Amino acid sequence: MPGAARPPPRLFALWDTRASDVGARRAPRYNAGLVRTWVKICGITRVEDAVAAFDAGADAIGINFCSWSRRCCQPEQARAIVDALPERARVYGVFGRTTREHIERVVREVGLTGVQLHGEEPAEDARGWTLPVLRAVGAASRSAISDALTEAHDHRVLVDNAAGGGSGKLIDPSILEGLDLSQAILAGGLTPANVAAIVARLSPFGVDTAGGVETAPGVKDARLIAAFVDNARPRR
């Protein structure tokens, strides 16, 4: 039987929660503009990888519930991960091509604190939730991203490669230059080797990676996670 779901904290308090609130042992690092880059480690399938992410200073993790994903988790497996984490840990469920009712049920069963819509859902589907929502949008064109940002009144946009989530292909930064990404999270092909340059060039609110810190799909490397978090917050 799944455990009782956690009571949802205030919507914006979830965005403000940082890794230091959930027991991260590493000192936070900041980018040149003194704005701390929000970091999410996605595609978590194991308890030890979730713990490693927060120990490295990540602000959130993502657990994938998309049936077509190589990193898909069953609710029981996801609940075991959530139960191993501190109460204030921020855990997003990644969903796509499913109903709101299904998402809400999994949120309750697992104890998720955020939702990521990753199945080409329209902006309307990201509205009206009582917990933070990320809406993934493929960076097919500058206008597509600009429109998505304009529509994001009560959610944040996760800008992914146009090939889709899990492709491992790097986003084209030239499409995004000049856009206000202060409320956007960048994903798609980000690794410890390239994240610092992307953050310096585009100044996003946050960054997200899955395959960039793995040795196999769903199997993270704690050293790569730590390097990614550090490099996403370069020293002045």
Beta strands, then each sheet from edge to edge (+ up, - down):
strand 1: 38-41
strand 2: 60-64
strand 3: 91-95
strand 4: 114-117
strand 5: 133-138
strand 6: 156-160
strand 7: 184-186
strand 8: 206-209
strand 9: 214-216
strand 10: 219-220
sheet 1: 1+ 2+ 3+ 4+ 5+ 6+ 7+ 8+ 1+
sheet 2: 9+ 10-
end
